[in-house]
Amino acid sequence: MSYLPAFIAPSRFTDPALALAQAQLIYDNSIAHLRTAMQRYVAGEDLPGHVRACYPFVRVQTDTVARQNSDSAARLSYGFVAGPGRFETTLTRPDLYAKYYLEQFTLLLDNHAVDLEVGTSNQPIPVHFSFADNEHIEGNLSPERRQLMRDVFDLPDLTAMDDGIANGTFVPHRGEAQPLSLFTAPRVDYSLQRLRHYTGTAPEHFQNFVLFTNYQFYIDEFMRLGHEAMAYPASEYVAFVEPGNVITRRAGSPALAGDEHVKVPPRLPQMPAYHLVRSDGSGISMVNIGVGPANAKTITDHIAVLRPHAWIMLGHCAGLRNTQQLGDYVLAHGYVREDHVLDEELPLWVPIPALAEIQVALESAVSEVTQLKGPELKSIMRTGTVASTDNRNWELLPDNGPQRRFSQSRAVALDMESATIAANGFRFRVPYGTLLCVSDKPLHGEIKLPGMANHFYRERVDQHLRIGMRALELLREQGVNQLHSRKLRSFAEVAFQ
């Protein structure tokens, strides 16, 4: 026998705000039921059955391929279903995703002029995903009670969290609704948990524009700029957040509820994140992913559920051409993928295209920050193919196989993360870009020596970071509606951005 919260029947809505409020009501009731039951279980009570509470769902059904709002549909690459049928998705954290859900609901109503149906799904919420951020009551359980949790509560089920929708391999069973979103609610909740673990910050602090780097030097400079912005009362940024959810508010701003939940970590997490926050969420988050494609895939797998408007890789690379100088920039317009971490999800025969809006913003930012134009700009920046490998010591292989392949591909630079980040951006429909800085030229005998490296870092890190930040600001200023490219959408695409 199941121990369930009071059932809330499905309802139909033509007002997106009311539909969102209903989803919030269902979610809040479900979470309250699970938390109360868990508290009773920790206290040693015997519960009256298997504890279960389910996610809310939203559903839309249409019988025509036609769309009502043709002008809006022509401008946006999302917000509409692919054709006639029944489409639905489970929802989680309506508080965190309120603005996002409201936009998706509004577009569906505008494009299809049919009711939205919101109700309680049959997808259980794993009890682990019901705990508040600073709640760790399960730590008080005895080993025996912890062992019995599986019999009493629903635990995370990985079969409900795969990326079949995003990968284009999901096929609905007969009579099953088609998906509205790339991610199910359990998949989103799983990633929100992982983001806390890997980055040391709450998902609420992540901004809609993301920078990735593979060197701590960039983070040090980002921290300096962040604190500098907070000392300026008229800054467009309202807060700077560091691992442990350490929040520095803009000068003159009062502390807000939740600021007291600060715990400076004794050591940095695996991939620490820092957030330069704007009040509308359109600020900049920066993550030090460390070295290697596995980290690059891991963090982008999870940040993708936040549906950012763009992410850009800033890092160091090996220059592969003799004409390059240390400190030159490389703007990637193509990728050679020898990272091997996405081969199953995204076959190598899938091209990863350059996105015009990102390319233009990066080139404009380089010109603006360096004050170089035309031929002078080309003297420090080369556009070309970037190769990413999972073998840090590729140049030591005896047969020169990688070197030959990179030459055949016309690659101009090599690193270990950029192609992975771009490929996962393509896979998850997140606009992406890459601007690298040449730090060595191993094929030409120029390897980093301590003195040379220190000089290079002093000269280039500040400029490179400012270029990346300016590119994201340009993308924000031009409007995100211009950013989400149809190049990233498949034949029968989900409606949610």
C-alpha positions as CSV (number, residue, x, y, z in Angstrom):
1,M,0.0,0.0,0.0
2,S,1.2,3.5,-0.9
3,Y,1.2,6.4,1.5
4,L,0.4,9.4,-0.7
5,P,-0.4,13.1,-0.4
6,A,-3.9,14.4,-1.2
7,F,-4.5,14.0,-4.9
8,I,-4.8,17.2,-7.0
9,A,-6.7,16.5,-10.2
10,P,-5.5,17.7,-13.6
11,S,-6.8,21.2,-14.6
12,R,-6.8,23.1,-17.9
13,F,-5.4,26.6,-18.2
14,T,-5.2,29.4,-20.8
15,D,-3.3,31.7,-18.4
16,P,0.4,30.7,-18.2
17,A,0.8,32.3,-14.7
18,L,-2.1,30.2,-13.4
19,A,-0.7,27.0,-15.0
20,L,2.7,27.7,-13.3
21,A,0.9,28.4,-9.9
22,Q,-0.8,25.0,-10.2
23,A,2.5,23.2,-10.9
24,Q,4.0,25.0,-7.9
25,L,1.1,23.9,-5.7
26,I,1.4,20.2,-6.7
27,Y,5.2,20.3,-6.3
28,D,5.0,22.0,-2.9
29,N,2.4,19.4,-1.6
30,S,4.5,16.5,-2.8
31,I,7.7,17.8,-1.3
32,A,6.0,18.6,2.0
33,H,4.6,15.1,2.1
34,L,8.0,13.5,1.6
35,R,9.8,15.8,4.1
36,T,7.2,15.1,6.8
37,A,7.4,11.4,6.2
38,M,11.1,11.4,6.3
39,Q,11.2,13.3,9.6
40,R,8.8,10.8,11.0
41,Y,11.0,7.9,9.7
42,V,14.1,9.4,11.2
43,A,12.3,9.7,14.5
44,G,11.7,6.0,14.4
45,E,8.0,5.9,13.5
46,D,6.5,3.2,11.4
47,L,4.8,4.7,8.4
48,P,1.5,3.5,7.0
49,G,2.8,2.2,3.7
50,H,5.4,2.9,1.0
51,V,5.9,6.7,0.9
52,R,5.3,8.2,-2.5
53,A,4.8,11.6,-4.0
54,C,5.0,12.5,-7.7
55,Y,6.1,15.4,-9.9
56,P,3.7,17.7,-11.6
57,F,3.3,17.5,-15.3
58,V,2.3,19.9,-18.1
59,R,0.6,18.6,-21.2
60,V,-0.5,20.1,-24.5
61,Q,-2.5,18.5,-27.3
62,T,-2.9,19.8,-30.8
63,D,-4.5,18.3,-34.0
64,T,-2.8,20.6,-36.6
65,V,0.7,21.5,-37.7
66,A,-0.4,25.1,-38.1
67,R,0.7,27.7,-35.6
68,Q,-1.3,30.7,-34.5
69,N,1.5,33.2,-34.0
70,S,3.5,32.8,-37.2
71,D,5.6,35.9,-36.8
72,S,6.8,34.8,-33.3
73,A,7.4,31.3,-34.6
74,A,9.5,32.6,-37.5
75,R,11.8,34.4,-35.1
76,L,12.3,31.7,-32.4
77,S,13.7,28.2,-32.8
78,Y,11.6,26.9,-29.9
79,G,8.2,27.4,-28.3
80,F,6.1,25.1,-30.5
81,V,5.6,21.4,-31.0
82,A,6.6,19.6,-34.1
83,G,3.2,18.6,-35.2
84,P,-0.2,17.1,-34.2
85,G,-0.2,14.9,-31.1
86,R,0.0,14.8,-27.3
87,F,3.1,16.3,-25.7
88,E,4.1,16.4,-22.1
89,T,6.9,16.6,-19.5
90,T,7.3,16.4,-15.8
91,L,8.4,19.6,-13.9
92,T,10.5,20.2,-10.9
93,R,11.6,23.2,-8.8
94,P,9.0,25.6,-10.1
95,D,10.6,28.2,-7.8
96,L,14.0,27.9,-9.5
97,Y,12.5,27.6,-13.0
98,A,9.6,30.0,-12.7
99,K,10.8,32.5,-15.3
100,Y,11.8,29.7,-17.7
101,Y,8.6,27.8,-17.3
102,L,6.5,30.9,-17.7
103,E,8.2,31.7,-21.0
104,Q,7.7,28.2,-22.3
105,F,4.0,28.1,-21.2
106,T,3.4,31.5,-22.8
107,L,4.9,30.5,-26.1
108,L,2.9,27.2,-26.3
109,L,-0.3,29.1,-25.7
110,D,0.6,31.8,-28.2
111,N,1.6,29.3,-30.9
112,H,-1.1,26.7,-30.6
113,A,-4.1,28.4,-28.9
114,V,-4.9,25.2,-26.9
115,D,-5.2,24.7,-23.2
116,L,-2.3,23.7,-21.0
117,E,-3.2,20.8,-18.8
118,V,-1.3,20.6,-15.4
119,G,-1.7,17.7,-13.1
120,T,0.1,15.1,-10.9
121,S,2.2,12.7,-12.9
122,N,2.9,9.1,-12.1
123,Q,6.7,9.8,-11.9
124,P,7.8,9.4,-8.2
125,I,10.0,12.1,-6.7
126,P,13.1,10.3,-5.2
127,V,13.2,11.2,-1.5
128,H,16.8,12.4,-1.9
129,F,15.6,15.2,-4.1
130,S,13.1,16.5,-1.5
131,F,15.7,17.6,1.1
132,A,16.3,21.3,1.5
133,D,19.8,22.5,0.6
134,N,20.9,22.8,4.2
135,E,18.9,19.8,5.4
136,H,20.8,16.6,6.2
137,I,18.4,14.7,8.4
138,E,19.2,11.4,6.8
139,G,22.6,11.6,8.5
140,N,20.8,10.8,11.8
141,L,19.7,7.4,10.6
142,S,21.1,4.2,12.1
143,P,22.7,1.8,9.6
144,E,19.6,-0.5,9.9
145,R,17.1,2.3,9.2
146,R,19.2,3.5,6.3
147,Q,19.2,0.0,4.8
148,L,15.4,-0.1,5.0
149,M,14.9,3.3,3.2
150,R,14.6,1.5,-0.1
151,D,11.5,-0.4,1.2
152,V,9.9,2.8,2.5
153,F,10.8,5.5,0.0
154,D,11.4,5.9,-3.7
155,L,15.1,6.3,-4.4
156,P,16.7,7.7,-7.6
157,D,16.0,5.5,-10.6
158,L,18.6,6.0,-13.3
159,T,16.3,4.5,-16.0
160,A,14.2,7.7,-15.6
161,M,17.2,10.0,-16.1
162,D,18.8,9.0,-19.4
163,D,19.5,11.5,-22.2
164,G,17.6,9.7,-24.9
165,I,15.5,12.8,-25.7
166,A,18.5,15.1,-26.1
167,N,20.4,12.4,-28.1
168,G,17.5,11.9,-30.5
169,T,17.2,8.2,-29.6
170,F,14.0,8.3,-27.5
171,V,11.0,6.6,-29.1
172,P,7.7,6.8,-27.2
173,H,5.9,3.6,-26.5
174,R,2.5,3.1,-28.2
175,G,0.0,5.5,-26.6
176,E,2.8,7.4,-24.7
177,A,3.0,11.2,-25.1
178,Q,5.8,12.8,-27.0
179,P,8.3,14.9,-25.0
180,L,8.0,18.6,-24.4
181,S,11.4,19.1,-22.9
182,L,14.9,17.7,-23.3
183,F,15.0,16.7,-19.7
184,T,12.6,14.9,-17.4
185,A,12.2,16.2,-13.8
186,P,14.3,13.4,-12.2
187,R,17.1,14.1,-14.7
188,V,17.0,17.8,-13.8
189,D,17.0,17.1,-10.1
190,Y,19.9,14.7,-10.4
191,S,22.0,17.4,-12.2
192,L,21.0,20.1,-9.6
193,Q,22.4,17.8,-6.9
194,R,25.6,17.2,-8.9
195,L,26.1,20.9,-9.5
196,R,26.2,21.5,-5.8
197,H,28.7,18.7,-5.4
198,Y,31.1,19.6,-8.2
199,T,31.0,23.4,-8.1
200,G,30.4,24.2,-4.4
201,T,27.6,26.6,-5.2
202,A,23.8,26.3,-5.3
203,P,22.1,26.1,-8.7
204,E,20.2,29.3,-7.9
205,H,23.4,31.3,-8.3
206,F,24.2,30.2,-11.8
207,Q,23.7,32.9,-14.5
208,N,22.5,32.5,-18.1
209,F,25.9,33.1,-19.6
210,V,28.8,30.7,-18.7
211,L,32.6,30.8,-19.1
212,F,34.7,27.7,-18.8
213,T,38.4,27.6,-18.2
214,N,41.1,25.1,-17.6
215,Y,43.4,27.3,-15.5
216,Q,43.1,28.8,-12.0
217,F,44.8,31.9,-13.3
218,Y,41.6,32.9,-15.0
219,I,39.6,32.3,-11.9
220,D,41.9,34.4,-9.8
221,E,41.4,37.3,-12.3
222,F,37.6,36.7,-12.4
223,M,37.6,36.9,-8.6
224,R,39.5,40.2,-8.7
225,L,37.2,41.7,-11.2
226,G,34.1,40.4,-9.3
227,H,35.2,42.0,-6.0
228,E,36.1,45.2,-7.9
229,A,32.6,45.3,-9.4
230,M,31.1,44.9,-5.9
231,A,33.0,47.9,-4.6
232,Y,31.2,50.1,-7.2
233,P,27.7,51.1,-6.1
234,A,26.5,51.7,-9.6
235,S,27.7,48.3,-11.0
236,E,25.3,46.5,-13.2
237,Y,26.1,43.4,-11.2
238,V,24.4,43.0,-7.8
239,A,26.4,40.2,-6.1
240,F,29.5,38.0,-6.5
241,V,29.2,34.4,-5.3
242,E,32.1,32.0,-4.5
243,P,32.2,28.3,-3.5
244,G,30.4,27.7,-0.2
245,N,27.8,30.2,-1.4
246,V,29.9,33.0,0.0
247,I,28.0,36.1,-1.2
248,T,29.5,39.6,-1.6
249,R,26.8,42.1,-2.2
250,R,27.2,45.3,-4.3
251,A,28.3,48.3,-2.2
252,G,25.3,49.8,-0.5
253,S,23.1,46.7,-0.9
254,P,21.6,45.1,2.2
255,A,22.0,41.4,3.0
256,L,19.2,39.2,1.8
257,A,17.5,36.2,3.3
258,G,19.7,33.1,2.8
259,D,23.0,35.0,2.9
260,E,23.5,33.5,6.3
261,H,23.8,30.0,4.9
262,V,27.5,30.4,4.2
263,K,30.0,27.8,4.8
264,V,33.5,28.5,3.5
265,P,34.7,25.1,2.2
266,P,37.9,23.7,3.8
267,R,39.1,22.9,0.3
268,L,37.9,23.9,-3.2
269,P,35.4,21.5,-4.9
270,Q,36.5,19.6,-8.0
271,M,35.2,22.2,-10.4
272,P,34.7,25.4,-8.5
273,A,32.2,28.0,-9.8
274,Y,32.0,31.7,-9.4
275,H,29.1,33.9,-10.2
276,L,28.9,37.6,-11.2
277,V,25.1,38.1,-10.6
278,R,22.7,40.4,-12.4
279,S,19.2,40.8,-10.9
280,D,17.6,39.2,-13.9
281,G,20.0,36.2,-14.0
282,S,21.8,37.4,-17.1
283,G,25.1,37.8,-15.4
284,I,28.2,35.6,-15.9
285,S,29.2,32.3,-14.2
286,M,32.7,31.0,-14.5
287,V,33.8,27.4,-13.8
288,N,37.3,26.0,-13.6
289,I,36.8,22.6,-15.1
290,G,40.4,21.6,-14.7
291,V,42.1,19.5,-17.3
292,G,40.6,16.9,-19.6
293,P,37.5,16.0,-21.6
294,A,35.9,13.9,-18.9
295,N,35.5,17.0,-16.6
296,A,34.3,19.0,-19.6
297,K,31.6,16.5,-20.4
298,T,30.6,16.1,-16.7
299,I,30.0,19.7,-15.9
300,T,28.3,20.6,-19.2
301,D,26.0,17.5,-18.7
302,H,24.7,19.1,-15.6
303,I,24.8,22.9,-16.4
304,A,22.7,22.1,-19.5
305,V,19.6,21.5,-17.3
306,L,19.8,25.2,-16.3
307,R,19.2,26.1,-20.0
308,P,21.8,28.8,-20.2
309,H,21.8,31.2,-23.2
310,A,25.4,30.5,-24.1
311,W,28.7,29.0,-22.9
312,I,32.2,29.8,-24.1
313,M,35.5,28.1,-23.5
314,L,38.5,30.3,-22.6
315,G,41.7,28.4,-22.1
316,H,45.2,27.7,-23.2
317,C,46.2,25.6,-26.2
318,A,49.1,24.3,-28.2
319,G,49.6,26.3,-31.4
320,L,50.2,23.9,-34.3
321,R,51.4,26.4,-36.9
322,N,54.9,27.8,-37.0
323,T,53.5,31.3,-37.9
324,Q,51.8,31.5,-34.5
325,Q,53.3,33.4,-31.6
326,L,52.8,32.7,-27.9
327,G,49.9,34.7,-26.7
328,D,48.1,34.6,-30.1
329,Y,44.3,33.9,-30.0
330,V,42.5,31.1,-31.8
331,L,38.8,31.5,-32.6
332,A,37.5,28.0,-33.3
333,H,35.3,27.6,-36.4
334,G,35.5,23.8,-36.4
335,Y,36.5,20.9,-34.2
336,V,38.3,17.7,-34.5
337,R,37.0,15.4,-31.7
338,E,39.5,12.9,-30.4
339,D,38.2,13.2,-26.8
340,H,36.2,9.9,-27.0
341,V,33.9,10.9,-24.1
342,L,30.9,11.6,-26.3
343,D,31.3,9.0,-29.0
344,E,28.3,7.0,-27.8
345,E,26.0,10.0,-27.4
346,L,27.1,12.0,-30.4
347,P,28.7,10.0,-33.2
348,L,31.8,11.4,-34.8
349,W,30.1,11.8,-38.2
350,V,27.9,14.6,-36.7
351,P,29.4,18.0,-37.6
352,I,29.7,20.6,-34.9
353,P,29.0,23.9,-36.7
354,A,30.3,27.3,-35.7
355,L,27.5,29.7,-34.6
356,A,27.6,33.0,-36.3
357,E,26.3,35.1,-33.4
358,I,29.0,33.7,-31.1
359,Q,31.7,34.0,-33.6
360,V,30.9,37.7,-34.3
361,A,30.6,38.5,-30.6
362,L,34.0,36.9,-29.9
363,E,35.8,38.6,-32.8
364,S,34.2,42.0,-31.9
365,A,35.3,41.6,-28.3
366,V,38.9,40.8,-29.3
367,S,38.9,43.9,-31.4
368,E,37.3,46.1,-28.7
369,V,39.6,45.0,-25.9
370,T,42.8,44.9,-27.9
371,Q,41.9,48.1,-30.0
372,L,43.1,46.3,-33.1
373,K,41.2,46.1,-36.4
374,G,41.6,44.6,-39.9
375,P,45.0,43.2,-40.7
376,E,46.3,44.2,-37.2
377,L,43.6,42.0,-35.6
378,K,44.5,39.1,-37.8
379,S,48.1,39.4,-36.7
380,I,47.1,38.2,-33.2
381,M,44.0,36.1,-33.9
382,R,43.6,33.2,-36.2
383,T,40.3,31.5,-37.0
384,G,40.5,27.8,-37.7
385,T,39.9,24.2,-36.5
386,V,40.6,23.2,-33.0
387,A,41.5,19.6,-32.1
388,S,40.7,18.2,-28.7
389,T,42.4,15.0,-27.5
390,D,42.1,12.8,-24.4
391,N,45.9,12.1,-24.5
392,R,47.8,14.8,-22.8
393,N,51.1,13.4,-24.2
394,W,50.0,12.8,-27.7
395,E,53.3,14.3,-29.0
396,L,55.2,11.4,-27.4
397,L,53.5,8.7,-29.4
398,P,56.1,7.0,-31.6
399,D,54.3,6.8,-34.9
400,N,53.3,10.5,-35.2
401,G,49.7,9.3,-35.9
402,P,48.0,12.2,-34.1
403,Q,50.3,14.8,-35.6
404,R,49.5,13.4,-39.1
405,R,45.7,13.5,-38.4
406,F,45.8,17.0,-37.0
407,S,47.8,18.2,-40.1
408,Q,45.3,16.5,-42.4
409,S,42.4,18.2,-40.6
410,R,44.1,21.7,-41.0
411,A,43.9,22.2,-37.2
412,V,45.6,25.3,-35.9
413,A,45.4,24.5,-32.2
414,L,45.1,21.6,-29.8
415,D,43.6,21.3,-26.3
416,M,41.7,18.7,-24.2
417,E,38.4,20.4,-23.6
418,S,37.1,22.7,-26.3
419,A,35.6,20.2,-28.7
420,T,33.8,18.4,-25.8
421,I,32.2,21.6,-24.6
422,A,31.2,22.6,-28.1
423,A,29.8,19.1,-28.8
424,N,27.8,19.0,-25.6
425,G,26.5,22.5,-26.5
426,F,25.4,21.1,-29.8
427,R,23.9,18.0,-28.1
428,F,21.9,20.0,-25.5
429,R,21.0,23.0,-27.8
430,V,23.1,25.5,-25.8
431,P,24.9,28.0,-28.1
432,Y,28.7,27.6,-27.7
433,G,32.0,29.1,-28.7
434,T,35.7,28.8,-28.1
435,L,38.5,31.4,-27.9
436,L,41.9,29.9,-26.9
437,C,45.3,31.5,-26.3
438,V,48.5,29.8,-27.6
439,S,50.7,29.0,-24.6
440,D,53.2,26.7,-26.3
441,K,54.1,25.2,-29.7
442,P,55.4,21.6,-29.0
443,L,55.7,20.8,-32.7
444,H,58.2,23.6,-33.1
445,G,60.3,23.2,-30.0
446,E,58.6,26.0,-28.0
447,I,57.5,24.5,-24.7
448,K,56.6,26.4,-21.6
449,L,59.5,27.2,-19.3
450,P,58.9,28.6,-15.8
451,G,60.0,32.2,-16.5
452,M,58.4,32.3,-19.9
453,A,55.1,30.9,-18.5
454,N,54.9,33.4,-15.7
455,H,55.4,36.3,-18.2
456,F,52.8,34.8,-20.5
457,Y,50.2,34.5,-17.7
458,R,50.8,38.1,-16.6
459,E,50.5,39.5,-20.1
460,R,47.5,37.5,-21.4
461,V,45.2,36.2,-18.7
462,D,43.6,39.6,-17.8
463,Q,43.1,40.5,-21.5
464,H,41.8,37.1,-22.5
465,L,39.3,37.0,-19.6
466,R,38.0,40.6,-20.4
467,I,37.5,39.5,-24.0
468,G,35.4,36.5,-22.9
469,M,33.3,38.6,-20.5
470,R,32.8,41.3,-23.2
471,A,31.7,38.7,-25.7
472,L,29.0,37.5,-23.3
473,E,27.9,41.1,-22.6
474,L,27.6,41.7,-26.4
475,L,25.4,38.6,-26.8
476,R,23.2,39.7,-23.9
477,E,22.9,43.2,-25.4
478,Q,21.8,42.0,-28.8
479,G,19.0,40.0,-27.2
480,V,18.8,36.3,-26.5
481,N,16.1,35.8,-29.1
482,Q,18.7,36.3,-31.7
483,L,21.0,33.7,-30.1
484,H,19.2,30.4,-30.1
485,S,20.1,29.0,-33.5
486,R,18.0,26.7,-35.6
487,K,21.3,24.9,-36.4
488,L,20.9,23.3,-33.0
489,R,17.4,22.0,-33.5
490,S,16.5,18.7,-35.0
491,F,13.6,17.6,-37.3
492,A,11.1,16.8,-34.6
493,E,12.3,19.1,-31.8
494,V,10.9,19.5,-28.3
495,A,9.1,22.7,-27.6
496,F,11.0,23.9,-24.6
497,Q,14.1,26.0,-25.1
